[in-house]
Amino acid sequence: METEGGKKSQCVKKVGPVTMDHVLAALRETEEERDSRIKSLFGFFDSDNVGYLDYSKIEKGLSAMRIPFDYKFARELLNVCDSNKDGRVDYMEFRRYMDDKEMELYKIFQAIDVEHNGCILPEELWDALVKSGIEMDDDELARFVEHVDKDNNGIITFEEWRDFLLLYPHEVTFANIYRYWERVCLVDIGEQAVIPEGISNHGHASKYLIAGGVAGAASRTATAPLDRLKVTLQVQTTRAAIVPAVKKIWSEGRVRAFFRGNGLNIVKVAPESAIKFYSYEIFKTFIGDQKKGADHGDIGTLGRLFAGGMAGAVAQTAIYPMDLVKTRLQTFSSESGMVPSLGKLSKDIWVQEGPRAFYRGLIPSLLGIIPYAGIDLAAYETLKEMAKEHILNDGEPGPFVQLGCGTVSGALGATCVYPLQVVRTRMQAQSSYSGMSDCFRKTLQHEGYKGFYKGLFPNLLKVVPAASITYIVYEAMKKSLDLE
């Protein structure tokens, strides 16, 4: 779905003044029933019954209702409800917001309902969007209707329309509905930034891939020297030390030597991201189909973890030959100091070791994906709760605190699965190991447990700049590509 650039939105059907009587009639509620419903919703947010809502209560309520939100969204909802700007929302302020929002939603609902039959048909919604300068294909329209249509009867009632947009804090225009739809369709799978739900049918799929690709390329380039140092240390079977390793890399080509293999690292960012995005969508849909009556967008934390892990496994398998060639390139050494081209190196591997050699070390690589994601996710949530309780006095962590929590949780996850990464790298770089168990056994026998953590320090050093650069570049790209 996309708004036609530079084209002034046309107006849909104009509707006369809307009163609360219209809203009550559309909802088939009495005033008493509506009062009870709003009080119940306020009580849901005010779970400890103190008589007001603050940021933490709104955040907790949105989370319990499984409404995707971030710091900015929850803060905006608080601000629009808080008419006296004291940082708290009492019941009367909440009630005024509900009155205004429901009348606003009814007005745009009536503008779409050209048949005046009390419901929105898919073709009416499509026609209203087109007239407002927003285009969508049939598949995306179906997904939109399916998400809002809770009873799955193919039409949208005013109650369903209201429930979808009731807590949206901005003016309800078609452009804003579209932005909210995009927000609702964003899910997080831990290690990667964000993946749009339904990306295979999403009008901005290519833009998200571009934003993620540029962010990944910038991050990997900035941390390439640390990555080269890490790999060099990982494959050393004798005593590994950082200073001698740095001197060795420097002697191979000075500054350029620290970036050996980075070009291939960047090349694989786009296909890896694309495969992961599309695979995630497929696995998410599959999990949703297994949960009878479940909304495909609500697969739960375990479902997201499994779908994200499987998507990562598919992407890792697909691009693994490039990863192996990159490792061979980074660890290649010769007396002449000459480094072979990618083509020659790949050909030599194929001729001398066979096609199976391109997948050496794949099993330990795959074994680490889901444990990493699980540890990362659990640690992130724990750290965020600790920050809220002990540092922010129940306030909501801002983006920098969230980034800090993500950095620490990512480092913890990476440390826990690091032995698998060392085994993978050694199997990629050296053909002397008969398999994963052989590599584990020889490493333990000759180097002890410390051998499984060679290169860990430079790996941890790159966590903070990698996460920060990815975050900053990704957000900048989203703005430049009009994804916000």
C-alpha positions as CSV (number, residue, x, y, z in Angstrom):
1,M,0.0,0.0,0.0
2,E,1.4,3.4,-0.8
3,T,0.3,7.0,-1.1
4,E,0.9,8.5,-4.5
5,G,3.8,10.9,-4.2
6,G,3.0,14.5,-4.9
7,K,-0.7,13.9,-5.4
8,K,-3.1,15.8,-3.2
9,S,-5.5,13.4,-1.5
10,Q,-9.1,13.5,-2.7
11,C,-11.8,13.6,-0.2
12,V,-14.1,10.7,0.5
13,K,-17.8,11.3,1.1
14,K,-18.6,14.2,3.4
15,V,-20.6,13.4,6.5
16,G,-22.7,15.8,8.6
17,P,-22.2,16.5,12.3
18,V,-21.8,13.4,14.5
19,T,-23.2,13.2,17.9
20,M,-22.9,10.6,20.7
21,D,-26.4,9.4,19.9
22,H,-25.1,8.3,16.5
23,V,-22.3,6.4,18.2
24,L,-24.6,4.7,20.6
25,A,-26.9,3.7,17.8
26,A,-24.1,2.3,15.7
27,L,-22.8,0.3,18.7
28,R,-26.3,-0.7,19.9
29,E,-25.4,0.4,23.4
30,T,-27.3,2.4,26.0
31,E,-25.6,5.2,27.8
32,E,-25.3,3.0,30.9
33,E,-23.7,0.2,29.0
34,R,-21.2,2.6,27.4
35,D,-20.3,4.1,30.7
36,S,-19.7,0.6,32.1
37,R,-17.5,-0.3,29.2
38,I,-15.3,2.8,29.5
39,K,-15.0,2.4,33.2
40,S,-14.0,-1.2,32.7
41,L,-11.3,-0.2,30.2
42,F,-10.0,2.5,32.5
43,G,-9.9,0.0,35.3
44,F,-8.0,-2.4,33.1
45,F,-5.2,0.2,32.7
46,D,-5.5,1.3,36.3
47,S,-4.9,-2.3,37.6
48,D,-3.9,-1.1,41.1
49,N,-6.9,1.1,41.4
50,V,-5.2,4.4,42.3
51,G,-7.6,6.5,40.2
52,Y,-5.3,7.7,37.5
53,L,-3.1,6.5,34.6
54,D,0.6,7.3,34.1
55,Y,3.1,6.3,31.5
56,S,3.9,2.9,33.1
57,K,0.2,2.0,33.4
58,I,-0.4,2.8,29.8
59,E,2.6,0.9,28.6
60,K,1.6,-2.1,30.7
61,G,-2.0,-2.0,29.4
62,L,-0.9,-1.8,25.8
63,S,1.4,-4.7,26.3
64,A,-1.4,-6.8,28.0
65,M,-3.7,-6.0,25.1
66,R,-0.9,-7.1,22.7
67,I,-1.0,-3.8,20.9
68,P,2.4,-3.2,19.3
69,F,3.8,0.1,20.7
70,D,7.1,1.8,21.4
71,Y,8.1,4.6,23.7
72,K,6.9,7.4,21.4
73,F,3.5,5.8,20.8
74,A,2.7,5.2,24.4
75,R,4.0,8.7,25.3
76,E,1.7,10.3,22.6
77,L,-1.3,8.4,23.9
78,L,-0.6,9.7,27.4
79,N,-0.2,13.3,26.2
80,V,-3.4,13.3,24.1
81,C,-5.4,12.0,27.1
82,D,-3.7,14.3,29.6
83,S,-5.6,17.5,29.0
84,N,-4.2,19.4,32.1
85,K,-0.7,18.2,31.3
86,D,0.2,17.0,34.8
87,G,1.6,13.7,33.7
88,R,-1.5,11.8,34.8
89,V,-4.8,10.8,33.3
90,D,-7.8,10.7,35.6
91,Y,-11.1,9.1,34.6
92,M,-12.7,12.3,33.3
93,E,-9.8,13.0,31.0
94,F,-9.9,9.4,29.8
95,R,-13.6,9.7,29.3
96,R,-13.2,12.9,27.2
97,Y,-10.7,11.2,25.0
98,M,-13.0,8.2,24.5
99,D,-15.9,10.5,23.6
100,D,-13.9,12.5,21.1
101,K,-12.2,9.4,19.6
102,E,-15.4,7.4,19.1
103,M,-17.2,10.3,17.4
104,E,-14.1,10.8,15.2
105,L,-14.0,7.2,14.3
106,Y,-17.8,7.1,13.5
107,K,-17.4,10.0,11.2
108,I,-14.8,8.4,9.0
109,F,-16.7,5.1,9.3
110,Q,-19.8,6.7,7.8
111,A,-17.7,8.3,5.1
112,I,-16.6,4.9,3.9
113,D,-20.0,3.2,4.4
114,V,-21.5,4.5,1.2
115,E,-24.3,1.8,1.3
116,H,-25.4,3.0,4.7
117,N,-25.8,-0.5,5.9
118,G,-23.8,-0.2,9.1
119,C,-20.7,-2.0,7.9
120,I,-17.7,-1.5,5.7
121,L,-17.4,-3.9,2.7
122,P,-13.9,-4.6,1.3
123,E,-14.8,-2.8,-1.9
124,E,-16.0,0.3,0.0
125,L,-12.7,0.4,1.9
126,W,-10.7,0.0,-1.3
127,D,-12.6,2.7,-3.0
128,A,-12.2,5.1,-0.1
129,L,-8.5,4.5,0.0
130,V,-8.0,5.0,-3.7
131,K,-10.0,8.3,-3.6
132,S,-7.6,9.4,-0.8
133,G,-4.6,8.7,-2.9
134,I,-3.6,5.4,-1.3
135,E,-3.2,2.3,-3.4
136,M,-3.2,-1.4,-2.3
137,D,-3.4,-4.7,-4.1
138,D,-6.0,-7.3,-3.5
139,D,-3.9,-9.4,-1.2
140,E,-3.0,-6.5,1.0
141,L,-6.6,-5.3,1.2
142,A,-7.6,-8.9,2.2
143,R,-5.0,-8.8,5.0
144,F,-6.2,-5.4,6.2
145,V,-9.8,-6.6,6.4
146,E,-8.8,-9.9,8.0
147,H,-6.9,-8.1,10.7
148,V,-9.8,-5.7,11.6
149,D,-12.6,-8.2,11.0
150,K,-12.5,-10.2,14.3
151,D,-15.5,-12.4,13.6
152,N,-14.2,-13.3,10.1
153,N,-17.4,-12.6,8.3
154,G,-15.8,-10.6,5.5
155,I,-17.1,-7.2,6.6
156,I,-16.0,-4.6,9.2
157,T,-18.6,-3.4,11.7
158,F,-18.3,-0.1,13.6
159,E,-17.4,-2.0,16.8
160,E,-14.5,-3.7,15.0
161,W,-13.4,-0.4,13.4
162,R,-13.5,1.3,16.8
163,D,-11.6,-1.5,18.5
164,F,-8.8,-1.3,15.9
165,L,-8.3,2.4,16.2
166,L,-9.6,3.4,19.6
167,L,-6.2,3.9,21.2
168,Y,-4.5,5.5,18.2
169,P,-3.5,8.9,19.6
170,H,-3.5,10.9,16.4
171,E,-6.2,12.3,14.1
172,V,-7.8,9.5,12.1
173,T,-7.0,10.3,8.5
174,F,-6.4,7.6,5.8
175,A,-2.7,8.5,5.8
176,N,-2.5,8.0,9.6
177,I,-4.5,4.8,9.4
178,Y,-1.9,3.5,6.9
179,R,0.9,4.5,9.2
180,Y,-0.8,2.8,12.2
181,W,-1.4,-0.3,10.0
182,E,2.4,-0.3,9.3
183,R,3.1,0.0,13.0
184,V,0.8,-2.8,13.9
185,C,2.5,-4.9,11.3
186,L,6.0,-4.5,12.8
187,V,7.4,-7.4,14.8
188,D,10.7,-7.8,16.5
189,I,12.7,-11.1,16.3
190,G,15.6,-10.2,18.5
191,E,18.9,-10.1,16.8
192,Q,17.7,-8.3,13.7
193,A,16.0,-4.9,13.9
194,V,12.4,-5.1,12.7
195,I,10.6,-7.2,10.2
196,P,7.4,-6.0,8.7
197,E,4.6,-8.7,9.1
198,G,3.3,-9.8,5.7
199,I,6.4,-8.3,4.0
200,S,5.9,-10.5,1.0
201,N,2.7,-8.6,0.2
202,H,3.8,-5.3,1.7
203,G,4.0,-2.2,-0.6
204,H,7.2,-1.0,1.2
205,A,8.9,-4.3,1.5
206,S,11.8,-3.2,-0.8
207,K,12.3,0.0,1.3
208,Y,12.6,-2.0,4.5
209,L,15.1,-4.3,2.9
210,I,17.1,-1.3,1.6
211,A,17.0,0.3,5.1
212,G,18.1,-2.9,6.8
213,G,20.7,-3.6,4.1
214,V,22.4,-0.2,4.3
215,A,22.4,-0.3,8.1
216,G,23.9,-3.8,8.1
217,A,26.5,-2.8,5.5
218,A,27.5,0.3,7.5
219,S,27.7,-1.6,10.7
220,R,29.8,-4.4,9.3
221,T,32.2,-2.1,7.6
222,A,32.8,0.0,10.7
223,T,33.5,-3.2,12.8
224,A,35.3,-5.1,10.0
225,P,38.8,-4.8,11.7
226,L,37.4,-6.3,14.9
227,D,35.8,-9.1,12.9
228,R,39.0,-9.9,11.1
229,L,40.9,-9.9,14.5
230,K,38.3,-12.2,16.0
231,V,38.5,-14.7,13.2
232,T,42.3,-14.7,13.2
233,L,42.3,-15.5,17.0
234,Q,39.6,-18.2,16.6
235,V,41.6,-20.3,14.2
236,Q,44.9,-20.1,16.2
237,T,45.5,-23.5,17.9
238,T,48.5,-22.2,19.7
239,R,48.5,-19.5,22.4
240,A,46.4,-16.7,21.0
241,A,47.2,-13.1,22.0
242,I,45.7,-9.9,20.6
243,V,48.9,-7.8,20.1
244,P,50.8,-10.4,18.0
245,A,47.6,-11.0,16.0
246,V,47.2,-7.3,15.2
247,K,50.9,-7.1,14.1
248,K,50.4,-10.2,11.9
249,I,47.3,-8.7,10.2
250,W,49.2,-5.3,9.8
251,S,52.1,-7.1,8.1
252,E,49.8,-8.6,5.5
253,G,48.7,-5.2,4.0
254,R,48.5,-2.6,6.7
255,V,45.1,-0.9,7.0
256,R,43.6,-2.7,4.0
257,A,44.4,-6.1,5.6
258,F,41.9,-5.4,8.4
259,F,39.1,-5.1,5.9
260,R,39.9,-8.3,4.0
261,G,36.6,-10.2,3.4
262,N,34.4,-7.2,4.2
263,G,33.3,-6.8,0.6
264,L,31.8,-10.2,0.6
265,N,30.4,-9.6,4.1
266,I,28.5,-6.6,2.7
267,V,27.3,-8.5,-0.4
268,K,25.6,-11.1,1.6
269,V,23.7,-8.6,3.8
270,A,20.9,-8.0,1.3
271,P,20.1,-11.7,0.3
272,E,20.5,-12.8,3.9
273,S,18.0,-10.1,5.1
274,A,15.5,-10.8,2.3
275,I,15.6,-14.6,2.8
276,K,15.1,-14.1,6.6
277,F,12.2,-11.7,6.1
278,Y,10.3,-13.9,3.7
279,S,11.1,-17.1,5.7
280,Y,9.9,-15.4,8.9
281,E,6.6,-14.6,7.2
282,I,6.1,-18.2,6.0
283,F,6.9,-19.7,9.4
284,K,4.7,-17.1,11.2
285,T,1.7,-18.0,9.0
286,F,2.3,-21.7,9.5
287,I,2.3,-21.3,13.3
288,G,-0.8,-19.1,13.1
289,D,-2.6,-21.8,11.1
290,Q,-1.7,-24.4,13.7
291,K,-3.3,-22.3,16.4
292,K,-7.0,-22.8,15.7
293,G,-8.9,-19.5,15.7
294,A,-5.7,-17.5,16.4
295,D,-4.9,-14.3,14.7
296,H,-1.8,-14.8,12.5
297,G,-0.3,-11.6,13.9
298,D,-0.5,-13.0,17.4
299,I,1.7,-16.0,17.7
300,G,3.1,-15.3,21.1
301,T,6.7,-15.0,22.4
302,L,7.6,-18.7,21.8
303,G,6.0,-18.5,18.4
304,R,8.1,-15.5,17.5
305,L,11.2,-17.1,18.9
306,F,10.6,-20.3,16.8
307,A,9.7,-18.5,13.6
308,G,12.7,-16.1,14.0
309,G,15.1,-19.0,14.7
310,M,13.8,-21.0,11.8
311,A,14.0,-18.0,9.5
312,G,17.6,-17.4,10.6
313,A,18.4,-21.0,10.0
314,V,17.0,-20.9,6.4
315,A,18.9,-17.6,5.7
316,Q,22.1,-19.0,7.2
317,T,21.9,-22.1,5.1
318,A,21.2,-20.2,1.9
319,I,24.2,-17.8,2.2
320,Y,26.5,-20.1,4.1
321,P,28.9,-20.7,1.1
322,M,29.6,-17.0,1.0
323,D,30.3,-17.0,4.7
324,L,32.7,-19.9,4.3
325,V,34.6,-18.2,1.5
326,K,34.8,-15.0,3.6
327,T,36.4,-16.9,6.4
328,R,38.8,-18.6,4.1
329,L,39.7,-15.2,2.6
330,Q,40.3,-13.7,6.1
331,T,42.5,-16.6,7.2
332,F,44.4,-17.1,4.0
333,S,48.1,-16.8,4.3
334,S,51.0,-17.4,1.8
335,E,54.7,-16.7,1.8
336,S,54.3,-14.2,-1.1
337,G,51.6,-12.3,0.7
338,M,49.3,-12.4,-2.4
339,V,45.6,-13.0,-1.7
340,P,43.6,-14.9,-4.3
341,S,40.5,-13.5,-5.9
342,L,37.1,-14.7,-4.8
343,G,36.6,-16.6,-8.0
344,K,39.9,-18.5,-7.7
345,L,39.5,-19.2,-4.0
346,S,35.9,-20.6,-4.6
347,K,37.1,-22.7,-7.6
348,D,40.0,-24.1,-5.6
349,I,37.6,-25.2,-2.8
350,W,35.3,-26.8,-5.3
351,V,38.0,-28.7,-7.1
352,Q,40.2,-29.7,-4.2
353,E,37.5,-30.4,-1.5
354,G,34.3,-30.8,-3.4
355,P,30.9,-28.9,-3.2
356,R,30.2,-30.2,0.3
357,A,33.1,-28.2,1.6
358,F,31.1,-25.0,1.2
359,Y,28.9,-26.2,4.1
360,R,31.6,-27.2,6.6
361,G,30.6,-25.9,10.0
362,L,27.0,-25.4,9.1
363,I,25.7,-27.6,11.9
364,P,27.3,-25.8,14.9
365,S,26.2,-22.5,13.2
366,L,22.6,-23.6,13.1
367,L,22.7,-25.1,16.6
368,G,23.5,-21.6,18.0
369,I,20.7,-19.7,16.4
370,I,17.7,-20.4,18.7
371,P,19.7,-20.5,22.0
372,Y,21.2,-17.1,21.1
373,A,17.8,-15.6,20.3
374,G,16.2,-17.1,23.5
375,I,19.0,-15.8,25.8
376,D,19.0,-12.5,24.0
377,L,15.2,-12.0,24.3
378,A,15.1,-13.2,28.0
379,A,18.0,-11.0,29.0
380,Y,16.6,-8.0,27.2
381,E,13.3,-8.2,29.0
382,T,14.9,-8.8,32.4
383,L,17.3,-5.8,32.0
384,K,14.5,-3.5,30.8
385,E,12.4,-4.4,33.9
386,M,15.4,-3.9,36.2
387,A,16.1,-0.5,34.6
388,K,12.5,0.6,35.1
389,E,12.4,-0.6,38.7
390,H,15.8,0.5,40.0
391,I,16.9,3.4,37.7
392,L,13.9,5.0,36.2
393,N,11.5,4.7,39.2
394,D,8.9,2.8,37.1
395,G,9.4,5.2,34.2
396,E,9.6,3.9,30.6
397,P,13.1,3.3,29.2
398,G,13.9,5.6,26.3
399,P,15.6,4.6,23.1
400,F,19.1,4.8,24.6
401,V,18.3,2.7,27.6
402,Q,16.6,0.2,25.3
403,L,19.7,0.2,23.1
404,G,21.9,-0.4,26.2
405,C,19.7,-3.3,27.3
406,G,19.9,-4.7,23.8
407,T,23.6,-4.4,23.7
408,V,24.2,-6.2,27.0
409,S,21.6,-8.9,26.2
410,G,23.2,-9.4,22.7
411,A,26.7,-9.7,24.3
412,L,25.4,-12.2,26.8
413,G,23.7,-14.3,24.1
414,A,26.8,-14.2,21.9
415,T,29.1,-15.3,24.8
416,C,26.9,-18.3,25.7
417,V,27.0,-19.7,22.2
418,Y,30.5,-18.5,21.4
419,P,32.1,-22.1,21.6
420,L,29.8,-23.1,18.7
421,Q,31.0,-20.1,16.7
422,V,34.7,-21.0,17.3
423,V,34.0,-24.6,16.1
424,R,32.2,-23.3,13.0
425,T,35.0,-20.9,12.1
426,R,37.7,-23.6,12.6
427,M,35.7,-26.0,10.4
428,Q,35.3,-23.4,7.8
429,A,39.0,-22.4,7.7
430,Q,40.6,-25.8,8.1
431,S,39.8,-29.1,6.3
432,S,41.6,-31.2,8.9
433,Y,38.6,-31.8,11.0
434,S,36.4,-34.8,10.2
435,G,33.3,-33.2,11.8
436,M,31.9,-31.1,14.6
437,S,32.6,-33.6,17.3
438,D,36.2,-34.0,16.1
439,C,36.8,-30.3,16.2
440,F,35.3,-30.1,19.8
441,R,37.4,-33.0,20.9
442,K,40.7,-31.7,19.5
443,T,40.1,-28.2,20.7
444,L,39.4,-29.4,24.3
445,Q,42.3,-31.9,24.2
446,H,45.0,-29.5,23.0
447,E,43.8,-26.1,24.3
448,G,41.3,-26.8,27.1
449,Y,38.1,-24.9,27.7
450,K,39.9,-21.6,27.0
451,G,40.3,-22.6,23.4
452,F,36.6,-22.2,22.9
453,Y,36.7,-18.5,23.8
454,K,39.6,-17.3,21.6
455,G,38.6,-14.0,20.0
456,L,35.8,-13.4,22.4
457,F,37.2,-10.0,23.6
458,P,37.2,-8.3,20.1
459,N,33.9,-10.0,19.4
460,L,32.4,-8.2,22.5
461,L,34.2,-5.0,21.6
462,K,32.2,-4.8,18.4
463,V,28.8,-5.4,20.0
464,V,28.3,-1.8,21.1
465,P,29.4,0.0,17.9
466,A,27.7,-2.6,15.7
467,A,24.3,-2.2,17.6
468,S,24.6,1.6,17.8
469,I,25.6,2.1,14.1
470,T,22.8,-0.3,12.9
471,Y,20.2,1.5,15.0
472,I,21.3,5.0,13.9
473,V,21.6,4.2,10.2
474,Y,18.4,2.2,10.2
475,E,16.4,5.0,11.7
476,A,18.0,7.5,9.3
477,M,17.2,5.3,6.3
478,K,13.6,4.9,7.4
479,K,13.2,8.7,7.5
480,S,14.8,9.2,4.2
481,L,12.6,6.5,2.6
482,D,9.4,7.9,4.2
483,L,8.9,4.8,6.4
484,E,8.0,6.9,9.4
